[in-house]
Amino acid sequence: MKTIGIEQATLDMCMENIQQERVVLMRNGKPFALLVGVEGMDKEQLELGSSAKFWKRVEKWRKEKTISRAELERRLDEIKEK
């Protein structure tokens, strides 16, 4: 992560750096803004990445019990047989 004083920052400087690493703009020695490159991402990725509702769901899913691949295949086979 690169830090740049807001007084020294130019748009060109920031644009050159944000695709390789995050850039923190500093004002009076304190973080002021975080610039992150999004080249290659689509609109949906950007919206989900900043959605509190989406990340709450992800957190919930991560806490759920998982099953093995073998169990998943067994369940799918049961569905096919019906």
N, C-alpha and C positions, 0 to 999 in steps of 0.2 A: 504494500500500500504506500502510495506516495503522498506526501503532504506539501502543499503549496500555500504560501501566504496570499491572501486575497489581493494585497497590494501589488504583488508580482505576477499574479495569474493573468494570462490572456486566454481568450477563447481558443486560439490556435494551439497553445501549449496544452490546454486541458483536452482538446479533441485528439491530439497526438497520443496522449497518455492513457485515456480511459478505456481504450479497447484492449490494452495489455494488462492494466492493473487499475484498481480503484484509486481515486484521487480525493483526498480530503482537503477542502479549502479551509484555511485557518484565518480567523479574524481576531486580532488582539491576543494572539497566542492560544486561542481556543478553537476547537472544531466548529465550523460554521455550516458546511454543506458537504455531502458525499456525492461524488459523481461516479456513475457506473456505466460502462459501455453496454449497449444492448444490440450491437450488430449481430445479425443472424437470428434474432428472436422475432416471433410474430406477435401481433396484438394480443392474442389470447394468453400467451406466455407472460407478457408484461402485466396484464390485468390480474391473472392468477397469482403471480409472484408478489403482488402488493395487496392481495385480498385477505383480510383478517379471517373472514368466514371460511375461505378455502383452507388456510393453515390450521384453523381449529378442527376442521374435518380430518385433515392429514394427521394431526395429533391423536384424534380419536381412533382412526384406523390403525395407527401404529401400536396402540394399546390392546387392540383386539387379538384374540387367540388366532394363531395361524395353523394351517394344516400342511401336511407333507404333500409332495407332488403325487405320491402313490395314492394317498387318500383322495386327492382331487380327482385323479383318473378313475378311481373306484366309484366315486359319486357320479361322475359323468357317464360312466358305463351303466349305472343303475337308471339314469334318466333316459338313455338311449333304448334300454330294454323295455321301458314302459310304453 
